[in-house]
Amino acid sequence: MINVHCRGVELIVSLYLLVLLVIFALFGCASTYLVKFIYCYWVKKQIEIRYVWWACLCAFLIIPISLLSQWLL
C-alpha cells in the first residue's frame, strides 16, 4: 500500500466540507423560518411575511455558494 500525502488535496477536501456545512446550515435556517411562519399562521392567526423573506434569503444564498464551490473547487 502506498501512502501519498498531498496537502493540496487535503485543503480542497477541507474547503469542500466547509462549504457543505454552510449549505446545510442555510437549509436548516430556511426551514426554521418556514416553521416559524407556519406557527404564526396556524397558532397565532397572524401572517408574518418577514419569516418568508428570511427563508427565501437563506435559500437563495445556497445557489451562489454552491456555484462558487463547483467553480473554485
C-alpha positions as CSV (number, residue, x, y, z in Angstrom):
1,M,0.0,0.0,0.0
2,I,1.3,3.4,-1.0
3,N,0.8,6.4,1.3
4,V,0.8,9.6,-0.5
5,H,0.4,12.8,1.5
6,C,-0.7,15.8,-0.5
7,R,-1.6,19.0,1.3
8,G,-3.4,20.4,-1.7
9,V,-5.9,17.6,-1.8
10,E,-6.5,17.8,1.9
11,L,-7.1,21.5,1.7
12,I,-9.6,21.1,-1.2
13,V,-11.5,18.4,0.8
14,S,-11.5,20.6,3.9
15,L,-12.9,23.5,1.9
16,Y,-15.5,21.3,0.3
17,L,-16.6,20.0,3.6
18,L,-16.8,23.6,5.0
19,V,-18.9,24.6,2.0
20,L,-21.2,21.6,2.6
21,L,-21.5,22.6,6.3
22,V,-22.5,26.2,5.3
23,I,-25.1,24.9,2.8
24,F,-26.5,22.5,5.4
25,A,-26.7,25.4,7.9
26,L,-28.5,27.6,5.4
27,F,-31.1,24.8,4.7
28,G,-31.7,24.4,8.4
29,C,-32.1,28.2,8.8
30,A,-34.5,28.4,5.9
31,S,-36.6,25.5,7.3
32,T,-36.6,27.1,10.8
33,Y,-38.0,30.3,9.4
34,L,-40.7,28.4,7.4
35,V,-41.7,26.6,10.6
36,K,-41.9,30.0,12.4
37,F,-44.1,31.3,9.6
38,I,-46.4,28.2,9.8
39,Y,-46.6,28.5,13.6
40,C,-47.6,32.2,13.4
41,Y,-50.2,31.5,10.7
42,W,-51.8,28.5,12.4
43,V,-51.5,29.2,16.1
44,K,-51.3,33.0,16.4
45,K,-53.6,33.6,13.4
46,Q,-51.1,36.2,12.1
47,I,-49.2,36.4,8.9
48,E,-45.6,37.3,9.4
49,I,-44.1,37.8,5.9
50,R,-40.7,38.6,7.3
51,Y,-40.2,34.9,8.1
52,V,-40.9,34.0,4.5
53,W,-38.4,36.7,3.3
54,W,-35.7,35.3,5.6
55,A,-36.3,31.8,4.4
56,C,-36.1,32.9,0.8
57,L,-32.8,34.8,1.5
58,C,-31.3,31.7,3.1
59,A,-32.5,29.5,0.2
60,F,-31.2,32.0,-2.4
61,L,-27.8,32.2,-0.7
62,I,-27.3,28.5,-1.3
63,I,-27.3,29.0,-5.0
64,P,-24.2,31.3,-5.3
65,I,-22.3,29.4,-2.7
66,S,-22.8,26.0,-4.4
67,L,-22.0,27.6,-7.8
68,L,-18.8,29.1,-6.4
69,S,-17.8,25.9,-4.8
70,Q,-18.2,24.0,-8.0
71,W,-16.3,26.6,-9.9
72,L,-13.5,27.1,-7.4
73,L,-13.1,23.6,-6.1
